[in-house]
Structure formats: structure tokens, C-alpha cells
Amino acid sequence: MPVEQVETLIIGGGQAGLVMSHRLKQRGLSHLVLERARIAERWRSERWDGLNFQFPNWSVRLPDFSFPHTDPEAFPTAGEIVNFIDAYAAFVAPPIRCGVEVKRLRRRDGAAGFTAETSDGVIEATNVVVATGPYQRALIPDLLRDQTVFQVHANRYQNPGQLPPGAVLVVGSGASGAQIAEELNRAGRRVFLSVGPHGRLPRRYRGHDMTWWFGTLGLFQMTSEQRGPFRVNPAISGAYGGHTIDFRRFAARGITLLGRVAAVRDGVIDIADDLAKNLLDRADAHATQHGLDLPDDPAARTMLPDPPCVTEPLRHLDLGTSGIAAVIWATGYGLDFGWLDLPVLNARGEPVQIGGVTGVPGLYFLGLSWMSNLNSAFLSGVGDDAAALADHIAARG
């Protein structure tokens, strides 16, 4: 049986893969997209019911395709983003096969190019674009492996009704952890929130959403080298109309703030003494470092005093006596490129690339966090990187 041959193989049918297909089509370049599940699968199955996107409607777009809306300042739901990506797929009309998983990618035997061993046979390609995104493997610390408490990563959390009755511990204070903790609190649950290092910026500043400021000041084009020691992305929320993530206000509403979960012994969690440090307002430091040097806006700053859970922080938390029935791990994601049989990963399993171009001729990555700049992994930013990669592929002939 003859082996299928393609010019460029795109692995992944989310927004990055669709945009890559669009850019190659614009240049008249032949290609094929493989998606192991459905188009935009992670948006469909790894987002909770009440999620609101972090960016306002007016800023959501893909190349040559804007997000339809009636209120520019509202924040899309996960379902609306799925519908938008579906509509974009219809617009692009990519040559795509869903339900086909790439199990191994290696060099071709005795020739240039690549061999993809898939669940539907073998495909050989001159070029390959890996567009599987940055959220491949949910990270769950092993701290509570011996506990009977219900545990779920944020990518499998659905709604408060999914959890058993009782208090909930949310570990992680980024955008997902903050939104989930607030949702549970509004649903009447007692919530403990473990706050780690984070970046927090006001949702709006001097009449404009922070997304507008980042675009106006060119901060979305900030490179990994330019961001310096500020190693976490700023957490902003689109929930409940969009507001600043303010943990002191969370505490005023009844959420108990904790430091980092350090260890667990006999059902008792040891809490690190770092809550006060992690609650320091980093907005000013981040803004100054990256050129957001604007007059002070008291309305955008927290005016609440430190709550008791900050001035007298808990150092130990007994799961049983605290009534904690569920733990939600909002602890982020790792990469999973174990199927890549190519010399392109560093010791941490990260692709070695510059702007998506690797040292292996014809092999590219798209949609990774900080691939070329802050915007690289965002829905509205992947198009620029895809255009550059399409030009690189075209230049290879």
C-alpha cells in the first residue's frame, strides 16, 4: 500500500492549526491538518460551564475574521468561543481530518522530511507544523495522593454541582483559580484559596480595559527576554462583567486566603508563610518595568485593609475538621511531546525554537506561550506567528 505524501502536515486542529491552514492557503501552499479529536477540542471539553474569556469582545479576532458581538465590552463565554472557532473553520475550509492522532513523528528513512505514524496510517511530509498548543498536560502535585478527598484539575472542573457537599480548597490563584473560587463562593460554598506568585493588573484603567492598554503600548509584542524577572502572566478575569482580581475583596466575601500548599501529613496541610508576599500589589512594578508609566488611579487600587487571614495566616489546615470535601488544582499545564522522535527538545521537554523555527529543517511550532512574544499563545495573536512561518515554508520551496 503506497504511503501518503503531503507537502506540509499541520498537527492540531485548534485555533493555531486553523490559522496555519489559512496562512498556507493564502500563499497557495498544499497542506493537511490532523486533529486527534474535534476542532477546538480543549475549548469544548476542558473548560468549565461558567467560564468567561479574559479578553473583551472587541479584541477577539482571528486573521480576516472578527468575533461577532452586540456588546464590545462584554466577555465571551466558552461556548461562544467554540462557536466562533467553528465559524472560522467553516470560513477557512481547511483540508482537515478529525479523529486522527499522531503517535510518532520521526525523520524519513534515507530522505529529507518526516514520517508521521498516525492512528490512520503513515504520512510522509516535507514540512511539519506542530500546533498542539501550550495546554497539553494538566499538572497536579502529588501531595494528596493518599487522601480520599475528591480532587480534580481545573481542566475537568465543570460547575459547583459536580463537587460533593462541603468546603472546597482551590490551589492556584491565576485566572482560572480566581474565577473558580469566586464562582464557588457565589454558589454558597465555603472556599479556601491557596494564593501563589501571580501578576495582577486592574481590569480597567483610566476608562479603558487593560487589553486596550497592552495593545496601545505595544506590550503584547513584549518578548520573553524583555519581560525579565516577571515570570508569570498577569491574571485578569472576564467573569461577572469583568473585574480586577482582588484577593482582599475575595476575603471580605468570605473566601479564606492561604499561602502555598507546602506538604501534607496525616490529612493536615502545611501552609507556607508566603501569603503576604504573594499578595503584594505587583501591578505598579510590572507597569513601570514595561513602560506603563501613567498617573496613579486610586479607583483602580485596593482600598481594603488586610483581612485577618492575611494578618494572622493559617499555617496548617486539617482537611477533616475544616470540612473540605473537594480540592480543585488550578496549577497549570505542562508540555507533552513524548511522541516527537526528533532532536528538538531541551532537558525540560520544551521545543528549542526561535519564533517557531527549529534547528531541524522543515519542523516548526506554533501557538506556544512566549514563542515569539506575549501574544503568541493568545487567540488573537497566533496569526502573526503563523504568517511568519508560512513565509518561511514558502521560502524553502
Secondary structure, DSSP 4 states (H G I P E B T S, - for coil): -PPEEEEEEEE--SHHHHHHHHHHHHTT---EEEESSSTTHHHHHSS-TT-B-SS-GGG-EETTEEPP-S-TTS--BHHHHHHHHHHHHHHH---EEES--EEEEEEPTTSSSEEEEETTEEEEEEEEEE---S--EE---STTTT--SEEEETTT---GGGSPSSEEEEE--SHHHHHHHHHHHHTT--EEEE--S-EE--SEETTEEHHHHHHHTTGGG--HHHHTT--SPEE-B-GGG-B---HHHHHHTTPEEE--EEEEETTEEEE-S-HHHHTS--HHHHHHHTT------GGGS--SPPPHHHHS--SEEETTTTTEEEEEE---EE---TTB-SS-B-TTS-B-EETTEESSTTEEE-S-TTSSSGGGGSTTTHHHHHHHHHHHHHHH-
